């Protein structure tokens, strides 16, 4: 092959997208069999599925709202740790709440997990969540 042709082939292949390796993050604390993965890691970016504040052993949503918020954020933390990340790696957070009157109480707990250099965040009021009685769901995106 002529040098000019070889150079053209090299340049062409350098600009083609490379298929990203997708790694499923399935912590042992999460029961398998859900119709989604708790987390998916692609090219150093972790996409965490929406987490509820249910107790991972009993599956129940706590009556105490602050305990529910801690449960959500602890579940997020388990997934982050399984992907060898931490809360400081989170770049974006989406919060879904059934009662926006609870926003200040959620924020008081949230800021104990995201202390400085906080990620971007969207908070949306919704009518219902997937689990009966759930008042909050959080999903995050993290980047190494």
C-alpha positions as CSV (number, residue, x, y, z in Angstrom):
1,X,0.0,0.0,0.0
2,X,1.3,3.5,-0.9
3,X,2.1,5.8,2.0
4,X,-0.6,8.3,1.0
5,X,-3.2,5.5,1.0
6,X,-2.0,4.2,4.3
7,X,-2.2,7.7,5.8
8,X,-5.8,8.1,4.5
9,X,-6.8,4.7,6.0
10,X,-5.3,5.7,9.4
11,X,-7.0,9.1,9.4
12,X,-10.3,7.5,8.5
13,X,-10.2,4.9,11.2
14,X,-9.1,7.5,13.8
15,X,-12.3,9.4,13.2
16,X,-14.7,6.5,13.3
17,X,-16.5,6.1,16.6
18,X,-15.3,3.3,18.8
19,X,-18.0,1.0,20.4
20,X,-18.1,1.9,24.1
21,X,-17.9,-0.9,26.5
22,X,-21.0,-1.0,28.7
23,X,-20.5,-2.4,32.3
24,X,-23.6,-3.2,34.4
25,X,-23.2,-2.2,38.0
26,X,-25.2,-4.7,40.1
27,X,-24.3,-4.4,43.9
28,X,-24.9,-7.5,46.0
29,X,-27.2,-5.4,48.2
30,X,-29.7,-5.1,45.3
31,X,-31.9,-8.0,44.5
32,X,-31.4,-9.2,40.9
33,X,-34.3,-9.6,38.6
34,X,-35.4,-6.0,38.3
35,X,-36.3,-5.0,34.7
36,X,-33.4,-2.5,34.8
37,X,-29.8,-2.2,36.0
38,X,-29.0,-0.2,39.2
39,X,-26.2,1.4,37.3
40,X,-24.5,1.4,33.9
41,X,-20.9,2.5,33.4
42,X,-19.9,3.6,29.9
43,X,-16.6,5.3,29.1
44,X,-16.0,6.5,32.7
45,X,-19.6,7.8,33.0
46,X,-22.0,6.1,35.5
47,X,-25.7,6.3,34.9
48,X,-27.6,5.4,38.1
49,X,-31.2,4.3,37.8
50,X,-33.8,6.1,39.9
51,X,-33.5,5.1,43.5
52,X,-36.2,5.0,46.1
53,X,-35.7,5.3,49.9
54,X,-36.9,1.8,50.6
55,X,-35.1,-0.4,53.1
56,X,-33.0,-2.8,51.0
57,X,-33.7,-5.7,53.4
58,X,-37.4,-5.3,53.9
59,X,-38.3,-3.4,50.8
60,X,-40.5,-1.0,52.9
61,X,-40.6,2.8,52.5
62,X,-39.9,4.4,55.9
63,X,-42.7,6.5,57.4
64,X,-40.1,9.2,58.4
65,X,-39.3,11.4,55.4
66,X,-35.8,12.1,56.5
67,X,-35.1,8.4,56.8
68,X,-36.5,7.9,53.3
69,X,-34.2,10.6,51.9
70,X,-31.2,9.0,53.6
71,X,-32.2,5.6,52.2
72,X,-32.3,7.0,48.7
73,X,-28.9,8.6,49.0
74,X,-27.4,5.6,50.7
75,X,-28.6,3.4,47.8
76,X,-27.0,5.8,45.4
77,X,-23.8,5.6,47.4
78,X,-23.8,1.8,47.2
79,X,-24.0,1.9,43.4
80,X,-21.3,4.6,43.3
81,X,-18.9,2.6,45.5
82,X,-19.6,-0.6,43.4
83,X,-18.4,1.5,40.4
84,X,-15.4,2.7,42.4
85,X,-16.8,6.2,42.6
86,X,-18.1,8.5,45.4
87,X,-20.5,11.4,45.8
88,X,-17.7,13.8,44.7
89,X,-17.8,12.1,41.2
90,X,-21.5,13.0,40.8
91,X,-22.0,15.7,38.1
92,X,-25.8,15.7,37.8
93,X,-28.7,14.9,40.1
94,X,-32.4,14.6,39.3
95,X,-34.8,14.6,42.2
96,X,-38.5,13.7,41.9
97,X,-40.8,14.5,44.8
98,X,-44.5,13.9,45.4
99,X,-44.7,16.8,47.9
100,X,-42.7,19.9,47.1
101,X,-43.5,21.2,50.6
102,X,-40.9,18.6,51.8
103,X,-38.2,20.3,49.7
104,X,-36.4,22.1,52.6
105,X,-36.3,18.9,54.6
106,X,-34.9,17.0,51.6
107,X,-32.3,19.7,51.0
108,X,-31.1,19.6,54.6
109,X,-30.3,15.9,54.2
110,X,-29.0,16.2,50.6
111,X,-26.4,18.8,51.6
112,X,-24.9,16.4,54.1
113,X,-24.0,14.0,51.2
114,X,-23.0,16.7,48.7
115,X,-21.0,19.1,50.9
116,X,-18.9,21.1,48.4
117,X,-18.5,21.5,44.7
118,X,-22.1,20.2,44.4
119,X,-23.4,18.7,41.2
120,X,-26.0,20.3,38.9
121,X,-29.5,19.4,40.1
122,X,-33.1,19.4,38.8
123,X,-36.0,18.9,41.3
124,X,-39.4,18.1,39.9
125,X,-42.7,17.7,41.6
126,X,-44.6,14.6,40.5
127,X,-48.0,13.1,41.3
128,X,-46.8,9.6,42.0
129,X,-43.7,7.4,42.0
130,X,-43.4,3.7,41.0
131,X,-43.6,2.4,44.6
132,X,-46.7,3.0,46.7
133,X,-46.0,5.5,49.4
134,X,-42.7,6.7,48.0
135,X,-42.3,10.4,48.3
136,X,-38.8,10.8,46.6
137,X,-36.8,9.3,43.8
138,X,-33.3,10.3,42.9
139,X,-31.1,9.5,39.9
140,X,-27.6,10.6,39.3
141,X,-24.9,10.7,36.6
142,X,-21.3,10.5,37.8
143,X,-18.0,10.8,35.9
144,X,-14.5,9.7,36.8
